[in-house]
Amino acid sequence: MTKESAEKIGIRVATISVSIGIVLAYLIPTWIFWDGTSKSFTWIFDIGFWFNVIMGIAFFYGMGYFFGKKAGIEILVKKRNYILTGIKYGILTLITATFLTSLIGFFQEGIDNIGGFSNPFYDYIFKPMYWILMYGIIPAIIVGILFGLTIKLNGNKKPTHNNV
């Protein structure tokens, strides 16, 4: 397995894994705030921070791309444990994308409040990190295990002219 092939497999699987993670991130609040009506599914339209959500999705895909390459190399070239590697990069993707997205809110609103009554670092960085990790760590571990397994299985396929 070449490094380039391992990177391509890692990126492809990471893109799918991030997509699954984004769907789960949408469904978790739907389940938490379920009131038996379709309003539970449309909560996303009631939020006032669309820019942050769109940038968060972009950061998740960006981090998935970055860590997917690394995971592909570690699992397929360096022959590291695919379960632990998948979990490691699943959690790292969640943490880094959440942190980068939190910085947007901090720079938009929080930086003006430094020295005021509230603590912008706590409000705009710690709180989002806490809540997203609290509800996202278990899905990140599960998706991370599947991510590592899928990379390993894709790397073990017999090469054909259509395989990456």
MOPE-V210618 format. One line per field, one symbol per residue. ss: DSSP state (H for helix, E for strand, C for the rest). psi: psi as a letter, one per 30 degrees, with the letter a starting at -180 (. if undefined). burial: 1 if it has 24 or more other C-alpha atoms within 12 Angstrom, else 0. Layout:
ss = ???
psi = ???
burial = ???
//
This chain:
ss = CCHHHHHHHHHHHHHHHHHHHHHHHHHHHHHHCCCCCHHHCCHHHHCCCHHHHHHHHHHHHHHHHHHHHHHHHHHHHCCCCHHHHHHHHHHHHHHHHHHHHHHHHHHHCHHHHCCCCCCHHHHHHHHHHHHHHHHHHHHHHHHHHHHHHHHHHHHCCCCCCCCC
psi = kleeeeeeeeeeeeeeeeeeeeeefefeeeeegkgglffefgeffflgheeeeeeeeeeeeeeeeefeeeeeeeeeefhljeeeeeeefeeeeeeeeeeeeeeeeefeeeffgkfaeljeeeefeeeeeeeeeeffeeeeeeeeeeeeeeeeeeffkkklffl.
burial = 10001111111111111111110011010000000000000000000000011001101111111111111111111000011111111111111111111111110000000000000110111101100110011011111111111111011000000001
//
